[in-house]
Amino acid sequence: MTSKPGSSKSVKSNSEPQRPVPPVLRDVGKLAAGVASVSTSSGGSATGNLRNKYALAPGHSLMDWIRLGSSGRDLTGVGAQAGNLSVTPSELALHNKESDAWLCIRGRVYNVTAYLPFHPGGPEQLMKGAGKDATRLFEDVHPWVNFDQILTKCYIGQLKAHAEFEPEEVFKSEKEGKNVNAPNDETVTNATREPILLPRFDWIQKSDHITIIFYTGNFSNPMLETNQSDDNTHNIFLTYNNTIFENEIIFADKVHWPGRIKVTCETGKVELGYKKCQGGVWDNFGVLKQKARACTNSLVEAKVKCKVINKIKVNYNTVLIELERNDNTKSVVPLGKHIKVFDTIKGEEIVRSYTPVPICLFSKFRQQSSTTDSICLMVKRYPEGNLSKILGDCLTGDTVTISKPLGSFNLQEIEKRETFIILAAGTGITPMFAIILFLLERRIRKCQRLRLLFFNRTPDDIPFRSQFEELQKEEPRFKIFHVLSQADNSWTGLRGHISRSILEETIADHLKETTYVKNDIYFMVCGPTIFTTLTQQLFKDLQFKDEQIHFFLG
């Protein structure tokens, strides 16, 4: 059991520490449990103050609400425009009656008119947020509730950004009146730039653990770096939307370092859990200092020295290595981003791009309870590749110099997509490992179909083949097809290189027995230059839209 976020109350536990907030709601049973906890335990409503439990009328249980949502009835009131509208604050304010109630939580606008009699806290509590941004009201009571899953059939669209912000939400420097965008060596001036909104903050504790939580926004895909100044002071850097948010936390008492990191990319929720050096209930977490600055090229291009702490063989010419930063900083690389690796040969600097892979590849290719906070690279050793030979031959304890994460991949492009085809050739599979796990773990808008077309030369060249096959057996939405260019007569699978016929057959089979059409598919492509160039031309010939495809280019 856990305390209410921000509360000093706690329940002791003799068992292993569990995640200190209710888990992502995985099915109807767990959804019911989550809503019940709101009704009976926390004593609060989704958008109001603390209250007593409200007795719902017969026929208005959670199961009844789920049945209503599945009935085909339009609960949004906006028809085909549902999910695509951009709602202004003034328009939102017009919908503030029980017969026409809209509200906004974390930038997402819902028509909750039909949900009012189903709300565990009663219609009156939900109406406190009608016609306005109810995020703060929601966060005050139960920010862990997966509101978007409960209200998914009521979703209208996004709240349109505007210039009216609460004063405390606008970042200013410690010097009163000085704007964060004032020119200096690490910021840029932009007279029209909107005020910077700091990530929302929360905390929760058990008798032996404390968890710090930041909300960065849906599909924000933040980069995270965290280090320790002393036993009490921890620095957490979150980079997204071209801004670096610096969060210094001075804990009320000492905690063990490092902690456990969990980044949920779908919701933008970032959790950092720490074990207390001395058990007990804290009156408060401590002090949080926040500031923001623009993310400039000089910061992104900074070089970082790392130490090799683990290395295993994948196949005859490929290894998996784990790097730990020498500056004792833990970092999380955003999905789809790559790093550069540097070395010097005969006085000349050589550079090669690598996309980090999940640490679970060292054991089993599955989503884990915590997020990888070291740098893991899959390296294929090429006879003519200077840097790949250096990395391929490296030993535990060796030093490797890398860059900060780079790349143009925008996770928000796939937020509304449900069916995917991945085309990868050779080591072009590296960005796809983490993306595959992410897509299969999505909860708010589930991935319905995911197909991987993996191109290699021979069976021996296929990395993690058995792990892919195990995943395919366990996950019916995921299908993998190997295409080999130099297979012997024993190979019964696909042969050749990327071609129009292979692509057309793949698309037709992917859409078979579904209601999806070609324009619904989102493609991701990575591989050697000749592979991506040819694939680009094939998509153009087949008249696919650019917004349906992302090419990972180093």
C-alpha positions as CSV (number, residue, x, y, z in Angstrom):
1,M,0.0,0.0,0.0
2,T,1.1,3.5,-0.6
3,S,0.3,7.0,0.7
4,K,-1.5,9.7,-1.1
5,P,1.0,11.7,-3.3
6,G,2.5,14.5,-1.3
7,S,1.3,13.1,2.0
8,S,3.5,12.1,4.9
9,K,1.4,9.1,5.7
10,S,2.9,5.7,5.0
11,V,2.3,2.0,5.5
12,K,5.2,-0.2,6.4
13,S,5.9,-3.3,4.3
14,N,8.1,-6.3,5.1
15,S,8.0,-7.5,1.4
16,E,10.2,-6.4,-1.4
17,P,9.6,-2.7,-2.4
18,Q,6.9,-2.4,-4.9
19,R,6.3,0.4,-7.4
20,P,5.0,3.1,-5.1
21,V,2.1,4.2,-7.3
22,P,-0.8,2.2,-8.7
23,P,0.3,0.4,-11.8
24,V,-0.8,1.2,-15.3
25,L,-4.3,-0.3,-15.7
26,R,-3.8,-3.4,-17.7
27,D,-7.3,-4.8,-18.0
28,V,-10.9,-4.3,-16.9
29,G,-10.3,-6.0,-13.5
30,K,-7.3,-3.7,-12.7
31,L,-9.2,-0.7,-14.1
32,A,-12.0,-1.5,-11.6
33,A,-9.5,-1.8,-8.8
34,G,-8.0,1.5,-9.7
35,V,-11.4,3.3,-9.7
36,A,-12.4,1.6,-6.5
37,S,-9.3,2.9,-4.8
38,V,-10.4,6.4,-5.8
39,S,-13.9,5.8,-4.4
40,T,-12.9,4.2,-1.1
41,S,-9.3,4.8,-0.2
42,S,-8.2,8.2,-1.2
43,G,-11.5,9.9,-0.5
44,G,-11.1,12.3,-3.3
45,S,-12.7,13.0,-6.6
46,A,-11.1,13.3,-10.1
47,T,-11.5,17.1,-10.1
48,G,-12.5,18.2,-6.6
49,N,-11.7,18.3,-2.9
50,L,-11.7,15.4,-0.5
51,R,-15.1,13.9,-0.1
52,N,-17.0,10.9,1.2
53,K,-17.8,8.0,-1.1
54,Y,-20.7,8.6,-3.5
55,A,-23.3,6.0,-4.0
56,L,-23.8,5.4,-7.7
57,A,-27.2,4.7,-9.1
58,P,-28.0,1.1,-10.3
59,G,-26.8,0.6,-13.8
60,H,-23.9,3.0,-13.4
61,S,-21.0,0.8,-12.4
62,L,-17.6,0.7,-14.1
63,M,-18.7,-2.3,-16.1
64,D,-21.8,-0.4,-17.3
65,W,-19.6,2.5,-18.4
66,I,-17.3,0.1,-20.3
67,R,-20.4,-1.4,-22.0
68,L,-21.7,2.1,-22.9
69,G,-18.3,3.0,-24.4
70,S,-18.3,-0.2,-26.5
71,S,-21.9,0.3,-27.7
72,G,-20.9,2.5,-30.7
73,R,-22.7,5.6,-29.2
74,D,-20.8,8.8,-29.9
75,L,-19.9,10.0,-26.4
76,T,-17.9,13.0,-27.7
77,G,-20.8,14.8,-29.3
78,V,-18.5,16.0,-32.2
79,G,-18.8,13.0,-34.5
80,A,-16.0,12.3,-37.0
81,Q,-14.0,15.3,-35.7
82,A,-13.4,13.4,-32.4
83,G,-9.7,13.3,-31.4
84,N,-8.7,15.9,-34.0
85,L,-10.1,19.2,-32.6
86,S,-8.0,22.0,-31.3
87,V,-10.0,23.6,-28.5
88,T,-9.4,27.1,-27.2
89,P,-9.8,28.0,-23.6
90,S,-12.7,30.3,-24.4
91,E,-14.5,27.6,-26.3
92,L,-13.9,25.1,-23.5
93,A,-15.5,27.6,-21.1
94,L,-18.8,27.5,-23.0
95,H,-19.2,23.8,-22.1
96,N,-19.8,24.1,-18.3
97,K,-23.3,22.7,-17.8
98,E,-24.4,19.2,-16.7
99,S,-26.1,18.8,-20.1
100,D,-22.9,19.9,-21.9
101,A,-19.7,19.4,-19.8
102,W,-16.2,19.5,-21.3
103,L,-13.0,19.5,-19.2
104,C,-9.3,19.3,-19.9
105,I,-6.7,17.2,-18.1
106,R,-3.0,17.4,-19.0
107,G,-3.8,19.2,-22.3
108,R,-6.4,16.6,-23.4
109,V,-10.1,17.8,-23.7
110,Y,-13.0,15.4,-23.0
111,N,-16.8,15.6,-23.2
112,V,-17.7,14.1,-19.8
113,T,-21.4,14.7,-20.1
114,A,-22.2,11.0,-20.4
115,Y,-19.7,10.1,-17.7
116,L,-21.2,12.4,-15.0
117,P,-23.5,9.7,-13.5
118,F,-20.7,7.1,-13.6
119,H,-18.1,9.2,-11.7
120,P,-17.2,7.5,-8.4
121,G,-17.1,10.9,-6.7
122,G,-20.5,12.0,-8.0
123,P,-21.5,14.5,-10.7
124,E,-21.0,17.6,-8.5
125,Q,-17.3,16.8,-8.0
126,L,-16.7,16.3,-11.7
127,M,-18.6,19.5,-12.5
128,K,-16.0,21.5,-10.5
129,G,-13.7,21.0,-13.5
130,A,-16.3,21.6,-16.2
131,G,-15.5,24.3,-18.8
132,K,-11.9,24.7,-17.6
133,D,-8.5,23.1,-17.4
134,A,-9.0,20.7,-14.5
135,T,-5.5,19.4,-14.4
136,R,-4.6,20.9,-11.0
137,L,-7.9,19.7,-9.4
138,F,-7.2,16.2,-10.8
139,E,-3.5,16.2,-9.6
140,D,-4.5,17.3,-6.1
141,V,-6.5,14.1,-5.5
142,H,-5.3,11.1,-7.7
143,P,-2.8,11.9,-10.4
144,W,-2.0,8.1,-10.8
145,V,-5.4,7.3,-12.2
146,N,-5.3,6.5,-15.9
147,F,-8.0,9.0,-16.8
148,D,-7.4,8.7,-20.6
149,Q,-8.2,5.0,-20.5
150,I,-11.4,5.7,-18.6
151,L,-12.4,8.6,-20.8
152,T,-11.0,7.4,-24.1
153,K,-14.4,7.3,-25.8
154,C,-15.0,10.9,-24.7
155,Y,-11.8,12.4,-26.1
156,I,-12.3,15.4,-28.3
157,G,-8.9,16.9,-28.9
158,Q,-6.0,19.0,-27.5
159,L,-6.3,22.2,-25.6
160,K,-4.9,24.9,-27.9
161,A,-1.9,26.7,-26.5
162,H,-2.4,30.4,-25.6
163,A,-0.6,33.2,-23.8
164,E,-2.6,33.1,-20.5
165,F,-0.5,31.1,-18.0
166,E,-0.6,31.0,-14.2
167,P,2.3,33.1,-12.9
168,E,3.8,30.2,-11.0
169,E,3.8,28.1,-14.2
170,V,6.1,30.5,-16.1
171,F,9.7,30.0,-15.6
172,K,11.8,32.9,-14.4
173,S,15.4,32.9,-13.2
174,E,16.3,33.3,-9.5
175,K,17.0,37.0,-10.2
176,E,13.5,38.6,-10.1
177,G,12.3,39.8,-13.5
178,K,15.1,38.2,-15.5
179,N,13.7,36.0,-18.3
180,V,15.2,32.6,-18.9
181,N,15.5,33.5,-22.6
182,A,17.8,36.4,-21.9
183,P,20.9,36.1,-24.1
184,N,23.9,34.3,-22.6
185,D,26.3,31.6,-23.7
186,E,23.7,28.8,-23.3
187,T,20.4,30.4,-24.2
188,V,18.9,32.0,-27.3
189,T,16.6,35.1,-27.7
190,N,13.2,34.7,-29.3
191,A,10.8,37.6,-28.8
192,T,7.8,35.5,-29.8
193,R,8.6,32.4,-27.8
194,E,5.8,31.3,-25.4
195,P,6.5,31.1,-21.7
196,I,8.2,27.8,-20.6
197,L,6.1,25.5,-18.5
198,L,8.0,23.5,-16.0
199,P,7.3,19.8,-15.7
200,R,4.7,19.0,-13.1
201,F,6.1,17.4,-9.9
202,D,4.8,14.9,-7.4
203,W,6.2,12.6,-4.8
204,I,5.1,9.5,-2.8
205,Q,6.7,7.5,-0.1
206,K,6.7,4.2,1.8
207,S,8.5,3.6,5.1
208,D,11.7,2.6,3.3
209,H,11.4,4.2,-0.1
210,I,10.6,7.6,-1.7
211,T,9.7,8.1,-5.4
212,I,10.0,11.5,-7.2
213,I,7.7,12.0,-10.2
214,F,7.7,14.4,-13.1
215,Y,5.0,14.7,-15.8
216,T,6.6,15.9,-19.0
217,G,3.6,15.4,-21.4
218,N,2.3,12.6,-23.6
219,F,4.9,11.3,-26.1
220,S,7.4,14.0,-25.0
221,N,10.1,11.3,-25.2
222,P,12.5,13.1,-22.7
223,M,16.2,12.5,-22.3
224,L,17.0,12.1,-18.6
225,E,20.3,12.6,-16.8
226,T,20.7,12.4,-13.1
227,N,23.6,12.7,-10.7
228,Q,24.3,13.2,-7.0
229,S,26.0,16.2,-5.4
230,D,25.9,14.6,-1.9
231,D,23.8,12.1,0.0
232,N,20.9,14.6,0.2
233,T,21.2,16.5,-3.1
234,H,20.3,15.0,-6.4
235,N,20.2,16.7,-9.8
236,I,17.7,15.6,-12.5
237,F,18.0,17.0,-16.0
238,L,15.0,16.5,-18.3
239,T,15.5,17.5,-22.0
240,Y,12.5,17.7,-24.3
241,N,10.8,20.3,-26.6
242,N,14.3,21.8,-27.2
243,T,14.5,22.8,-23.5
244,I,16.6,21.5,-20.6
245,F,14.8,21.4,-17.3
246,E,17.1,21.4,-14.3
247,N,15.6,20.0,-11.1
248,E,17.7,20.1,-8.0
249,I,16.2,18.1,-5.1
250,I,17.5,18.4,-1.6
251,F,16.0,15.5,0.2
252,A,14.8,15.8,3.8
253,D,17.2,12.9,4.7
254,K,19.8,10.7,3.1
255,V,18.9,8.3,0.3
256,H,20.9,5.6,-1.4
257,W,22.4,6.2,-4.8
258,P,21.7,5.3,-7.5
259,G,17.9,4.9,-7.6
260,R,15.5,3.1,-9.9
261,I,14.4,5.0,-13.1
262,K,11.2,4.4,-14.9
263,V,10.2,6.5,-18.0
264,T,6.8,5.9,-19.4
265,C,7.0,7.4,-22.9
266,E,3.3,7.1,-23.6
267,T,2.3,9.5,-20.8
268,G,5.6,11.3,-20.3
269,K,5.7,10.2,-16.7
270,V,9.2,10.0,-15.2
271,E,9.7,8.2,-11.9
272,L,12.9,8.1,-9.8
273,G,12.7,5.8,-6.8
274,Y,15.3,5.8,-4.0
275,K,15.8,3.7,-0.9
276,K,16.0,5.7,2.3
277,C,19.2,5.3,4.3
278,Q,17.1,5.2,7.5
279,G,13.5,3.9,7.4
280,G,10.7,6.0,8.6
281,V,8.0,8.4,7.5
282,W,9.1,11.8,6.3
283,D,7.0,14.9,6.9
284,N,8.1,16.2,3.5
285,F,10.3,15.1,0.6
286,G,12.6,18.2,1.0
287,V,13.2,21.1,-1.3
288,L,12.8,21.3,-5.1
289,K,14.5,24.0,-7.2
290,Q,13.6,24.2,-10.9
291,K,14.9,26.2,-13.8
292,A,15.0,25.9,-17.6
293,R,17.3,26.9,-20.4
294,A,17.3,26.5,-24.1
295,C,19.0,23.4,-25.5
296,T,21.8,24.7,-27.7
297,N,24.1,22.9,-30.1
298,S,27.1,23.3,-27.8
299,L,25.2,21.4,-25.1
300,V,24.0,18.6,-27.4
301,E,27.5,18.1,-29.0
302,A,29.3,17.8,-25.7
303,K,31.5,14.7,-25.4
304,V,31.2,12.2,-22.5
305,K,33.7,9.6,-21.4
306,C,32.4,6.2,-20.4
307,K,33.8,2.9,-19.1
308,V,33.0,-0.5,-20.5
309,I,31.3,-2.5,-17.7
310,N,29.9,-5.5,-19.6
311,K,30.4,-7.2,-22.9
312,I,28.9,-10.4,-24.4
313,K,29.1,-12.1,-27.8
314,V,25.9,-12.0,-30.0
315,N,27.2,-14.0,-33.0
316,Y,30.4,-14.5,-34.9
317,N,30.9,-10.8,-35.7
318,T,28.6,-8.9,-33.3
319,V,29.0,-8.0,-29.6
320,L,26.8,-6.3,-27.0
321,I,28.6,-3.8,-24.7
322,E,27.4,-1.8,-21.8
323,L,28.9,1.6,-21.0
324,E,28.8,3.5,-17.7
325,R,29.5,7.2,-17.6
326,N,32.7,8.2,-15.8
327,D,31.0,11.2,-14.2
328,N,28.7,9.0,-12.2
329,T,25.7,10.2,-14.1
330,K,22.8,7.9,-15.0
331,S,21.2,8.7,-18.3
332,V,18.2,7.5,-20.3
333,V,18.4,7.9,-24.1
334,P,15.1,8.8,-25.8
335,L,13.4,6.3,-28.1
336,G,14.8,6.4,-31.6
337,K,17.8,8.6,-30.8
338,H,21.4,7.7,-31.5
339,I,24.8,8.7,-30.2
340,K,28.1,9.2,-31.8
341,V,31.2,7.3,-30.7
342,F,34.6,9.0,-31.1
343,D,38.2,7.8,-31.3
344,T,41.5,8.9,-32.7
345,I,43.8,7.0,-35.1
346,K,47.1,8.5,-36.1
347,G,46.0,11.9,-34.9
348,E,42.8,11.9,-36.9
349,E,39.4,11.7,-35.2
350,I,37.0,9.0,-36.4
351,V,33.3,9.1,-35.7
352,R,30.5,6.5,-36.1
353,S,26.8,6.6,-35.0
354,Y,25.2,3.9,-32.9
355,T,21.7,3.6,-31.6
356,P,21.6,2.4,-28.0
357,V,19.6,-0.8,-27.3
358,P,17.7,-1.9,-24.2
359,I,19.7,-3.6,-21.5
360,C,17.2,-6.5,-21.5
361,L,19.0,-7.9,-24.5
362,F,21.7,-9.1,-22.1
363,S,19.1,-11.5,-20.7
364,K,15.6,-11.6,-22.3
365,F,14.1,-9.3,-24.9
366,R,11.1,-8.1,-22.9
367,Q,9.9,-4.9,-21.3
368,Q,11.4,-4.5,-17.8
369,S,10.1,-2.8,-14.7
370,S,12.8,-0.1,-14.8
371,T,14.3,1.8,-17.7
372,T,17.8,1.3,-19.0
373,D,20.0,4.0,-17.3
374,S,23.3,3.0,-18.9
375,I,24.4,3.0,-22.6
376,C,24.1,-0.4,-24.3
377,L,25.4,-0.7,-27.8
378,M,25.2,-3.6,-30.4
379,V,28.4,-3.4,-32.4
380,K,29.0,-5.4,-35.6
381,R,32.7,-5.8,-36.3
382,Y,33.6,-4.9,-40.0
383,P,37.0,-5.9,-41.2
384,E,37.4,-2.5,-42.9
385,G,35.7,-0.5,-40.0
386,N,38.3,1.2,-37.8
387,L,35.9,2.1,-35.0
388,S,33.8,-1.1,-35.2
389,K,37.1,-3.0,-34.7
390,I,38.0,-0.9,-31.7
391,L,34.6,-1.4,-30.1
392,G,34.5,-5.0,-31.1
393,D,37.8,-5.7,-29.5
394,C,37.3,-3.6,-26.4
395,L,37.7,-5.0,-22.9
396,T,35.9,-4.4,-19.6
397,G,37.4,-1.2,-18.1
398,D,38.3,0.4,-21.4
399,T,37.3,4.0,-22.0
400,V,34.9,5.1,-24.8
401,T,34.0,8.6,-25.7
402,I,30.4,9.3,-26.8
403,S,28.1,12.2,-27.6
404,K,24.7,13.2,-26.1
405,P,21.7,11.7,-27.9
406,L,21.0,13.0,-31.4
407,G,18.4,12.4,-34.1
408,S,15.2,13.7,-35.7
409,F,12.7,11.0,-34.5
410,N,9.5,12.6,-33.1
411,L,7.6,10.1,-31.0
412,Q,4.4,12.2,-31.3
413,E,4.2,11.3,-35.0
414,I,3.0,7.8,-34.0
415,E,0.6,8.8,-31.1
416,K,-2.5,8.2,-33.2
417,R,-1.2,5.2,-35.1
418,E,-2.2,1.6,-34.4
419,T,-0.6,-0.5,-37.1
420,F,3.1,-0.6,-38.0
421,I,5.5,-2.1,-40.4
422,I,9.3,-2.0,-39.6
423,L,11.9,-2.5,-42.3
424,A,15.4,-3.1,-41.0
425,A,18.6,-4.3,-42.6
426,G,21.6,-5.6,-40.6
427,T,22.5,-3.3,-37.7
428,G,19.6,-1.1,-38.8
429,I,17.7,-3.2,-36.3
430,T,19.2,-1.3,-33.3
431,P,16.6,1.6,-33.0
432,M,13.8,-0.9,-33.5
433,F,14.5,-3.0,-30.3
434,A,13.2,-0.3,-27.9
435,I,10.5,0.9,-30.3
436,I,9.1,-2.6,-30.6
437,L,8.9,-3.0,-26.8
438,F,7.3,0.5,-26.5
439,L,4.6,-0.2,-29.2
440,L,3.6,-3.5,-27.6
441,E,3.4,-1.9,-24.1
442,R,1.2,1.0,-25.2
443,R,-2.0,1.2,-23.1
444,I,-4.0,4.3,-24.1
445,R,-4.1,3.6,-27.8
446,K,-2.9,0.1,-28.2
447,C,-0.8,-1.1,-31.1
448,Q,-3.0,-3.6,-33.0
449,R,-0.5,-5.0,-35.5
450,L,3.3,-4.8,-35.7
451,R,5.3,-6.5,-38.5
452,L,9.1,-6.6,-38.8
453,L,10.8,-7.4,-42.1
454,F,14.4,-8.1,-41.2
455,F,17.0,-8.2,-44.0
456,N,20.4,-10.0,-43.5
457,R,22.8,-12.1,-45.6
458,T,22.8,-15.5,-44.0
459,P,21.0,-17.1,-41.0
460,D,24.2,-16.7,-39.0
461,D,24.0,-12.9,-39.5
462,I,20.6,-12.6,-37.8
463,P,21.2,-11.1,-34.3
464,F,18.9,-12.2,-31.4
465,R,17.0,-14.5,-33.8
466,S,15.8,-16.8,-31.0
467,Q,14.6,-13.9,-28.8
468,F,12.6,-12.5,-31.7
469,E,11.0,-15.9,-32.2
470,E,10.1,-16.2,-28.5
471,L,8.5,-12.8,-28.6
472,Q,6.5,-13.7,-31.6
473,K,5.1,-16.8,-29.9
474,E,4.1,-14.9,-26.8
475,E,2.8,-11.8,-28.5
476,P,0.2,-12.5,-31.3
477,R,0.3,-8.9,-32.5
478,F,4.0,-9.1,-33.4
479,K,5.2,-10.9,-36.6
480,I,8.7,-11.2,-37.9
481,F,9.8,-12.2,-41.4
482,H,13.5,-12.7,-42.3
483,V,14.7,-11.9,-45.8
484,L,18.2,-13.3,-46.7
485,S,20.3,-12.4,-49.6
486,Q,22.9,-15.2,-49.4
487,A,21.0,-18.1,-47.9
488,D,21.9,-21.7,-48.8
489,N,19.4,-24.3,-50.1
490,S,18.2,-25.2,-46.6
491,W,16.6,-21.8,-46.1
492,T,12.8,-21.9,-46.6
493,G,12.1,-18.2,-45.9
494,L,12.1,-15.1,-48.0
495,R,15.1,-14.4,-50.2
496,G,16.6,-11.4,-51.9
497,H,16.8,-7.7,-51.2
498,I,14.1,-5.0,-50.6
499,S,11.9,-4.8,-53.7
500,R,8.5,-3.6,-54.9
501,S,7.1,-7.1,-54.9
502,I,8.3,-7.9,-51.4
503,L,6.9,-4.6,-50.1
504,E,3.6,-4.9,-51.8
505,E,3.1,-8.5,-50.6
506,T,4.1,-7.5,-47.1
507,I,1.5,-4.6,-47.0
508,A,-1.2,-6.8,-48.5
509,D,-0.6,-9.5,-45.9
510,H,-0.4,-7.0,-43.1
511,L,-3.9,-5.5,-44.0
512,K,-5.5,-8.9,-44.6
513,E,-8.6,-9.6,-42.5
514,T,-8.5,-6.1,-40.9
515,T,-10.4,-2.9,-41.5
516,Y,-7.2,-0.9,-42.0
517,V,-6.2,0.6,-45.3
518,K,-2.8,1.6,-46.7
519,N,-2.9,5.1,-45.3
520,D,-3.3,3.7,-41.7
521,I,0.1,2.0,-41.7
522,Y,3.1,3.8,-40.2
523,F,6.5,2.6,-41.5
524,M,9.9,2.8,-39.8
525,V,13.0,2.1,-41.9
526,C,16.7,1.8,-40.9
527,G,19.7,0.2,-42.6
528,P,22.6,1.0,-44.9
529,T,22.4,4.1,-47.1
530,I,21.7,2.0,-50.3
531,F,18.9,0.2,-48.4
532,T,17.1,3.4,-47.2
533,T,17.6,5.1,-50.6
534,L,16.0,2.3,-52.5
535,T,13.2,2.0,-49.9
536,Q,12.5,5.7,-50.2
537,Q,12.0,5.4,-53.9
538,L,9.7,2.4,-53.5
539,F,7.5,4.3,-51.1
540,K,7.4,7.1,-53.6
541,D,6.4,4.8,-56.4
542,L,3.7,3.3,-54.3
543,Q,2.4,6.8,-53.5
544,F,2.7,6.6,-49.7
545,K,2.6,9.9,-47.8
546,D,5.8,11.3,-46.2
547,E,4.0,11.6,-42.8
548,Q,3.5,7.8,-42.8
549,I,7.2,7.0,-42.9
550,H,10.3,7.7,-40.7
551,F,13.8,6.9,-42.0
552,F,16.4,6.6,-39.3
553,L,19.5,8.3,-40.7
554,G,22.8,8.5,-38.9
